[in-house]
Structures are given as structure tokens and as C-alpha cells.
């Protein structure tokens, strides 16, 4: 009888789009350091939104990166070690609300303008500017709604578009900014 070595099957780990929220001190270079952690590990950031919060000394980075849940947690632990990081959270499976904004210029030929406006109305798309040749629509919603709108208007012809990327916030009241400043006051 021969000894046969069978290959060990690795469990399949699926990559998915992870929505990550990182609260940081609003300082020069912080975004670069955080993005560098992702690129150094070979992860592409699919969308990135950064803005000041209700507290001007803090900024929230919302990013979507394609990776496994375990890998996202490992990277977030690294991000939390950076001195300017207040909080880093994976919101993918959390009870949160997420939105995206898109501006899209769609061709609007004379005979199809009314139909295009009717279809856009279904998505609560707002016309922000119009020319005899096209409409520029603004659509806000979750990524699925934005993608569905694009599928509907694609046959008309999309001349140009821009997306903000995902922004997300916990549904329940959670203020790490308040906790951060209380902690800072106690240490002073």
C-alpha cells in the first residue's frame, strides 16, 4: 500500500466590498498615511470620501475597499495604531445608513425627453441643468439605486458622470468625537 499525500484544501475566503469608516484628527498628511497602509498591502481603494465632521478638528474618511472581512479587521487595527486615528470601524455589516451621490450627463434627443424625465422621476433623480442635447441628473441613494439608475439611462447615452463614493453613518447615536475630546481634556 502506497502512502498518498492529498493536498489540503484551503477554505474559500471571499473578497467583498467593505465599507470602512475612519475618524481622524483633521491634519495634513493623515489621509496619505492611511491610504498608504492599504496600497502597501495590495488593496485597491474603490471609493474614498473625506470631509470635516461637526467638529472641525476631526475628519471622517469613508472608503470602500475589496478584501476579506478578516483582512479588513487586520488593516483597521493597523490604522488604529496611527497617532492621528480616533476610531476605525468596518460598517459593512453594521446597522448604518449609506449614501452615494452621482451627477450624470445623459443625451436627451427631442423625441425621448419626456420618457427620459419620467424614468428619472422613478429614481427621484433631479435635473440640475438642461441643454437642448442633454440633461444632467443628480441622484442620491445607496449604491444599488445609483447602479439601477445608470442601467435605465445607459441606452440614451451617458456622456459624462462623476460619483462621490460611499458615505456611511451608524443609525444609532454614537459620538466618538465627543469621547475623544473628553479623553483629551482628562489627560491635560
N, C-alpha and C positions, 0 to 999 in steps of 0.2 A: 504494500500500500504506500502510495506516494503522498508526501506532505504537500498540500497545495496552499499557497498563500493567496487569500482573497483580498482584493482591495477594500479598504474601509470606506464606506460611503459617508461622505460629509453631509450633515443636514443642510438642506437648502435654506439659504438666508436670502430673503427677497429685499431688494432695494426699493424704496418708495420715496416719494417726495415728502420731506419732513419740513414742517413749518417751525422755525426756531425764533424765539423772542429773546433778545439780549438787551438788558438795561445797563447802560454805561454812563460814566461821567462824560459830560459833553466837552471833550478836549481834543486838541489837534493830534492826529496820528492813531487814535483808538481804532477807528474803522479799518485802517490799514493792517494793524496787528491782528485783528480778529479775522479778516479775510485771508491773511497770510497763513493762519492756522489751518484753514480749510484747504487752501491751494497746496500747502506743504504735504498734506495727506492725500492729495489727488482727487478732491471732491470739487465738482463744479457747482457754483452757486447759481441756481436757475433764476432767482429774482432776489433783489435786495432793495429794501426801503429803509431809509434812516431819517429821523426827524427829532427835533427837540420835543420834550414832553411838557406836561403842565408846569414842571419845574425846569427853568431854563438852564440849570446846572447839569441836567441829565438828558440823555438822548436814548431813544429806543431803536434798536436795529431789528428789523424783521426780515428774515431770509428764508428762502426755500432752497434746500439742497437735497439731492438724491443720494440716499445712503440707507443702510440698515438702521433700525431703531437702536441697537446696542452701540453701533459706531457713533451715532448722533449723541448718545449719552456720554460716550468717552470724550468726544470733541468738546461738548458743553462743559465737562469737568475741567478740561484744559483751559477753556475760555474763562471759567470762574476763577482760575488762578491768576489771571492777569490783574494787575493792580487797579485798573480803571473799571472793572466789571462789578456791577452791583448785584445782578441776577441774570441767570441764563436758564431758559426753560424750553423744552420741546412741547409745543402746543398741538402737535398733530392729532393726538387722541384726547386732548383736554376739552373741557366744556368751555369753548370760546366761540367768538364770532369773528369771521374773517371776511375781508372785502378786497376787491381789486377795482381799479378804475382803468378804463380804456377810452382813448379817443381814436376814432377810425373814420377815414375819408372814404366814402363809398360812391361809386359812379351812380348817377341818377338820371337815366335817359328820360326824355319828355314823357313817353308813354307808360313808364313804370314808376313814376314818382309817388303817386297815390298809394300803390301797392306796397312800395318800399316803406313809406311812412306808417302804413297800417301794420306791417310786420314788425317794424321797430317799436311801435307802441306796445306790443305784446311784452316786450322786454323792458318797458319803461325807459327806453333809450330817449335821450333828449337831443334835439337838433341844436348844436351850438353855433353853427354857421352853415349857410347855404349859398351855392352858386348855381347858375343855370346847368352846370355839368355834374355837380356832386353835392352831397350833404356830409357834414362832419357830425358824427354822433358821439355822445358821451354815454357810457354805460357803466354802472356801478353794481357790483354784486359779487357773489362767490365765483370762483374760477370756472365752475361748471356753467353758470349762467353766461359768463363772458364768452366761453367757447361755443355755447349753443347759439348766441347772437352772431358770432363770426360765421358759423356754418350757414345760417339763414341769409346773411348778406353777401357771402362769398360769390354766389352766382351773378350778382350785379357787377362785381369787380371791386376789389379793395385796392385803392391807390396808395394808401399810406396808413400806418397805425402806430400807436405807442401805448404801452401798458405800464402801469405803476409798479406792478408786482404786488404780492400779497401783503396785507397788513392784518394783524390779528390781536385780539384783546380778550382776556378772560371775561366770562359773562358775570361772574360774581365780583364784588368789590374787593380788590386786592391792591394794596398800595406799597410796593417795595420801596418806592421813592420816599414815602413818609418814614418807613422803618429805617432806611439808610440815613436820613438826616437826623433822626432821633439817636441812632447809634453814634453818629459823628459828634453830636452835641455832648453825649455822655463821655466820650474819650477826650474831649478838650478840657 
